[in-house]
Amino acid sequence: GGIWRPSVGIGSSTPWGIFSIEHGSIPTSSPVFVISDQGTSSPSFVVLNANGFVGVATATPGSRFSVHGNALVSNNFLTANLTATGTVTQNAFAYTALTAGT
């Protein structure tokens, strides 16, 4: 025999992943995927249709990945650029170079 690899497709008869959602021609203002509490319109997790933005605790993510509220990173947090729009607190800070204003 061979390897049987079942897949599930929503909006597709030929899913390209084990679990695929293909949104087709829905309005660009409609989310593709939402997880929320029953009876609420406040999502815990949302993927928007037009731009692929992902939001956690927000229905309107403003960038590729948006978190509304606090976030906890328990291992390394790597970034090429960091823009802080609020207060940044650190306990231990290792860096190779730091320039004021950048």
C-alpha positions in Angstrom: 0.0 0.0 0.0 0.8 3.6 0.4 0.6 6.3 2.9 -3.0 7.5 3.5 -3.0 11.2 4.3 -6.5 12.5 4.7 -7.1 16.2 4.2 -10.1 18.5 4.9 -11.0 21.4 2.6 -13.5 24.1 3.3 -14.4 25.9 0.1 -12.2 23.5 -1.9 -12.5 20.0 -3.3 -8.7 19.8 -3.6 -7.2 21.1 -0.4 -3.5 21.8 -0.6 -2.9 21.2 3.1 -4.1 18.8 5.7 -6.6 21.5 6.7 -7.3 24.2 4.1 -9.8 27.1 4.0 -10.2 28.8 0.7 -12.4 31.9 0.9 -13.4 32.3 -2.7 -15.2 35.5 -3.6 -16.4 36.8 -0.2 -16.3 40.6 0.5 -12.9 41.9 1.4 -14.3 43.3 4.7 -15.3 39.7 5.9 -12.7 37.7 7.9 -11.6 34.4 6.5 -11.2 32.7 9.9 -12.5 33.7 13.4 -12.3 32.2 16.8 -14.5 33.9 19.4 -16.8 33.3 22.4 -20.3 32.2 21.5 -22.7 35.1 21.0 -20.0 37.8 20.8 -18.4 39.8 18.0 -15.2 40.2 19.9 -12.8 37.7 18.4 -9.9 36.0 20.2 -8.2 35.3 16.9 -9.0 36.5 13.4 -7.5 36.3 9.9 -8.6 39.0 7.5 -9.4 38.3 3.9 -7.9 41.1 1.8 -4.5 41.4 3.3 -3.9 38.2 5.4 -3.4 40.2 8.6 -3.7 38.1 11.8 -5.1 39.6 15.0 -5.2 38.3 18.5 -7.9 39.9 20.7 -8.7 42.4 17.9 -11.2 42.3 15.0 -9.2 45.0 13.1 -5.5 44.0 13.0 -3.5 46.9 11.6 -0.4 45.0 10.5 0.7 41.4 9.6 0.4 40.4 13.3 -1.4 42.5 15.8 -1.9 41.7 19.5 -4.4 43.9 21.5 -3.3 43.8 25.1 -0.2 42.3 26.7 2.0 39.7 25.1 4.4 37.2 26.7 7.4 35.9 24.9 9.1 33.3 27.0 12.2 32.7 24.8 14.0 34.9 22.3 12.3 37.8 20.7 14.1 38.7 17.4 13.4 41.7 15.3 15.1 43.7 12.6 13.3 46.9 13.6 11.3 47.8 16.7 8.8 50.6 17.0 7.3 51.2 20.4 4.1 53.2 20.7 4.0 52.9 24.5 6.3 52.0 27.4 9.0 49.4 26.9 10.2 47.7 30.1 13.2 45.3 30.3 14.8 43.4 33.0 18.0 42.4 31.3 19.2 43.9 28.0 22.0 42.6 25.8 22.9 44.5 22.7 25.7 45.1 20.3 24.9 48.7 19.5 22.4 51.2 20.6 21.7 54.6 19.0 19.4 57.1 20.6 16.3 57.7 18.4 16.6 54.6 16.4 
